[in-house]
Amino acid sequence: MSDKQGSSPKQGVARAGPDRPAMEDNVAERIKMEREVRGWSTVTLAEKMAAIGHPINQSAIWRIESGKPRRRVNLDEALGFCEVFQITMEDLTAPPGQVANAHVRRLVGEYVEKWVAWRELDKGMTRIKKQLDAYGEENPDQADLIKALLTHELGVASGGEFNRHYAYDPSKQRSWMGSSRPAK
């Protein structure tokens, strides 16, 4: 049995479930991404859609983004999302990873990779700094020597950059290095 467009009722059911076209999932992911990038709640997005003449309620937006199965987006809603987000229909239906050109995606990927590495390095530096601080507390007569040695070595390793940023501003240095005595 077929409907007017030549598809069977079973095909309509499959389209609403896990076998739906990838483009529909792209739309749902893009709506969620665009909303989150702007810091909007689903309520805010619903209000903005209504304000431009494409009313949709907050729960429908949630079902589009997160429902199991996701709610389908009709053409009027898709046009509204394009207008609210100021993107083209082509952008709305494209996979979220294709939002930017290849150069930008590569730079974002590199940035994320470096951020992850920096966080791991920061954890290691924090651990070592705590050990140095503990040693300085156990040996107060050497606390200033430890800070001076660390400042000197960081200055040498950074080609003087560390000293330009920290060593000549006692308040910055105290916030970074800690202080065994109160600021004067």
Salt bridges, closest charged atoms under 4 A:
GLU24 OE2 - ARG15 NH2 2.97
GLU24 OE1 - ARG20 NE 3.66
GLU24 OE2 - ARG72 NH2 2.72
ASP25 OD1 - ARG20 NE 3.16
ASP25 OD1 - ARG70 NH1 3.54
GLU29 OE2 - ARG70 NH2 2.16
GLU34 OE2 - ARG30 NE 2.53
GLU34 OE1 - ARG38 NH1 2.46
GLU36 OE2 - ARG35 NH2 3.85
GLU65 OE1 - ARG35 NH2 2.77
ASP76 OD1 - HIS54 ND1 3.08
GLU77 OE2 - ARG71 NH2 2.62
GLU83 OE1 - HIS54 NE2 3.82
GLU110 OE2 - ARG106 NH1 2.48
GLU120 OE2 - LYS123 NZ 3.33
ASP122 OD2 - ARG119 NH1 3.24
ASP133 OD1 - LYS129 NZ 2.59
ASP144 OD2 - ARG181 NH2 2.71
GLU161 OE2 - HIS165 NE2 3.75
